[in-house]
Amino acid sequence: MDPLLHSGQGHSLAVCRTLAAWLAEDPSCTITFVQVPSKLDWSIHKEAHDYAKDLISPAGLQPATSLDSVQKAVTKRSQETWTRMFEGPSYKGRNFLHLEHLDGDALKPTYINGGVWLSPVASNLSVAVRLFKCILNHAPIGLYYTRFNIPEPLACDCGFYHQDRDHVLLSCNKHKRKANWRPHYLKDVIDFLEENPSAFSFKRPLGVG
């Protein structure tokens, strides 16, 4: 009965249309939802669960033009464009932090489950903000101050003369990290930021002594 975008959306909408007409016939027509974990194997619920699980929903007369299929096609084209454009250094620049999946494939944009970069940190605003500062290299660090001619200290708190992203991630002794750690995977970078809340965060408002 979920009317949102998914592969069986046409079937769900047909169910909703049928139920809407039935519910409108009489105020006594109601539907009660009872949530029961399938692992409990409750007799009548298990029978309904197995029936729904085995039911093959029709794809519709034109499955290739469903909203779900169109959305997937648009995403595929976006990913292909992303990959093609990011092969050129003039487009991607030198500051974007490329990360990988555990299988070694580069992270690519997607609409599924809130996207690749945002979904793992959606519940933690502080980590999310610092993650994107790190990935884009738009963070309150010495290199950023140099690039944009901001009158702020260029040195790291640890004493290193010119603070940049690699220094923060790999060598600053003010931060904790695993042995031989490298920022290859998104989860590792998120773990680093969670363990080091001061990394890529503002210490004070700009220009305030």
C-alpha positions in Angstrom: 0.0 0.0 0.0 3.0 2.3 -0.1 2.2 4.9 -2.9 5.8 6.2 -3.0 8.3 5.4 -5.7 9.2 1.7 -5.9 9.1 -1.1 -8.4 5.6 -2.1 -7.5 4.2 1.4 -7.3 1.5 0.8 -10.0 0.2 -2.2 -7.9 0.2 -0.1 -4.7 -1.7 2.7 -6.3 -4.3 0.3 -7.6 -4.8 -1.1 -4.1 -5.1 2.4 -2.7 -7.7 3.3 -5.3 -9.8 0.2 -4.5 -9.6 0.7 -0.7 -10.4 4.4 -1.1 -13.7 3.6 -2.8 -14.5 0.9 -0.2 -13.7 3.1 2.7 -16.0 5.9 1.3 -19.0 3.6 1.2 -19.7 3.5 4.9 -18.2 5.0 8.1 -18.0 1.5 9.5 -15.5 0.5 6.9 -12.1 0.6 8.6 -8.7 -0.9 8.3 -6.6 -1.8 11.4 -2.9 -2.3 11.1 -1.2 -4.7 13.6 2.6 -4.8 13.6 3.9 -8.3 14.3 7.5 -9.3 13.8 7.5 -12.2 11.2 10.0 -14.1 13.2 7.3 -14.8 15.9 5.5 -17.0 13.3 2.1 -16.0 14.7 -0.4 -18.3 12.8 -2.7 -16.0 11.0 -0.1 -13.3 10.6 2.5 -15.8 9.2 -0.1 -17.0 6.7 -0.7 -13.5 5.5 3.0 -12.7 5.5 3.9 -15.8 3.4 1.1 -15.0 1.0 2.2 -11.4 0.5 5.8 -12.4 0.2 5.1 -15.0 -2.5 2.7 -12.7 -4.4 4.1 -11.6 -7.8 2.8 -8.1 -8.5 2.1 -7.2 -12.2 4.6 -4.8 -13.6 2.0 -2.9 -15.6 1.5 -2.3 -19.3 4.6 0.0 -19.6 7.0 -0.9 -16.8 9.9 1.0 -18.5 8.0 4.3 -18.1 7.1 4.0 -14.5 8.2 6.8 -12.2 10.6 4.4 -10.5 12.2 3.3 -13.8 12.5 6.9 -15.0 14.1 7.9 -11.7 16.6 5.0 -11.9 17.4 6.0 -15.5 18.1 9.6 -14.5 20.3 8.5 -11.7 22.3 6.2 -14.0 22.8 9.1 -16.4 23.9 11.3 -13.6 26.4 8.8 -12.4 27.8 8.4 -15.9 28.1 12.1 -16.2 29.7 12.4 -12.8 32.3 9.7 -13.7 33.1 11.3 -17.1 33.4 14.9 -15.8 35.5 13.9 -12.8 38.1 12.3 -15.1 39.1 15.8 -16.1 41.3 17.5 -13.5 40.1 20.9 -14.7 36.5 20.1 -13.5 37.1 18.3 -10.3 40.0 20.5 -9.2 42.5 19.4 -6.6 40.4 19.7 -3.4 37.7 17.1 -3.7 38.4 14.1 -1.4 37.7 10.9 -3.4 36.5 8.0 -1.3 35.8 4.4 -2.1 33.5 1.6 -1.3 35.0 -1.4 0.6 35.2 -3.2 -2.8 37.5 -0.5 -4.2 34.9 1.2 -6.4 34.7 5.0 -6.2 31.7 6.6 -4.4 29.2 7.9 -6.9 26.0 10.0 -6.4 22.7 8.2 -6.0 19.2 9.0 -4.8 18.8 5.7 -2.9 18.4 5.9 0.9 19.3 9.6 1.1 22.4 9.4 -1.1 25.9 8.1 -0.6 27.6 10.8 1.5 24.7 12.1 3.6 22.8 9.0 4.7 25.5 7.7 7.1 25.6 11.0 9.0 22.1 12.3 8.6 21.4 11.8 12.3 24.5 13.7 13.4 24.6 17.3 12.2 28.0 18.0 13.7 29.7 15.1 12.0 27.8 15.8 8.7 29.0 19.4 8.6 32.6 18.5 9.3 32.5 15.6 6.9 31.5 17.8 4.0 34.1 20.5 5.0 36.7 17.7 4.9 35.5 16.3 1.5 35.3 19.7 -0.2 38.4 21.1 1.6 36.4 24.1 2.7 37.3 23.8 6.3 38.7 26.2 8.9 42.4 25.1 8.4 45.5 27.0 7.4 45.4 26.0 3.7 41.8 27.3 3.4 42.8 30.6 5.0 45.7 30.9 2.6 43.5 30.2 -0.5 40.9 32.8 0.4 43.3 35.4 2.0 41.6 35.2 5.4 43.6 36.7 8.2 43.7 33.7 10.5 46.6 31.6 11.9 48.0 29.2 9.3 49.8 26.9 11.7 48.1 23.9 13.4 47.6 23.8 17.2 50.1 21.0 17.3 52.8 23.4 16.0 53.0 22.3 12.4 53.7 25.4 10.3 51.0 25.1 7.7 47.9 23.2 8.4 46.2 21.4 5.5 43.7 18.5 5.2 46.3 15.8 4.9 48.0 17.0 8.1 44.7 16.9 10.0 43.8 13.5 8.8 47.2 11.8 8.8 49.8 13.3 11.1 48.4 15.9 13.6 49.2 14.6 17.1 46.2 16.4 18.5 43.9 13.8 16.9 43.5 10.1 17.6 43.7 7.6 14.7 44.3 3.9 14.0 47.8 2.7 13.1 48.5 3.0 9.3 45.1 4.7 8.9 44.4 6.3 5.5 41.3 8.2 4.4 40.2 5.7 1.6 36.7 4.8 2.9 33.8 7.0 3.9 33.2 5.0 7.1 36.8 5.4 8.2 36.6 9.2 7.7 33.3 9.3 9.7 34.8 7.2 12.5 37.8 9.6 12.6 35.5 12.7 12.9 33.4 11.0 15.6 36.5 10.3 17.6 38.0 13.7 17.0 35.2 16.4 17.4 37.6 19.3 17.0 38.8 18.1 13.5 37.6 20.5 10.8 35.6 22.6 13.3 35.7 26.3 14.1 37.4 27.1 17.4 36.0 30.6 17.5 34.2 33.0 15.2 36.4 34.3 12.4 38.2 37.6 13.2 37.5 37.3 17.0 40.5 37.2 19.2 
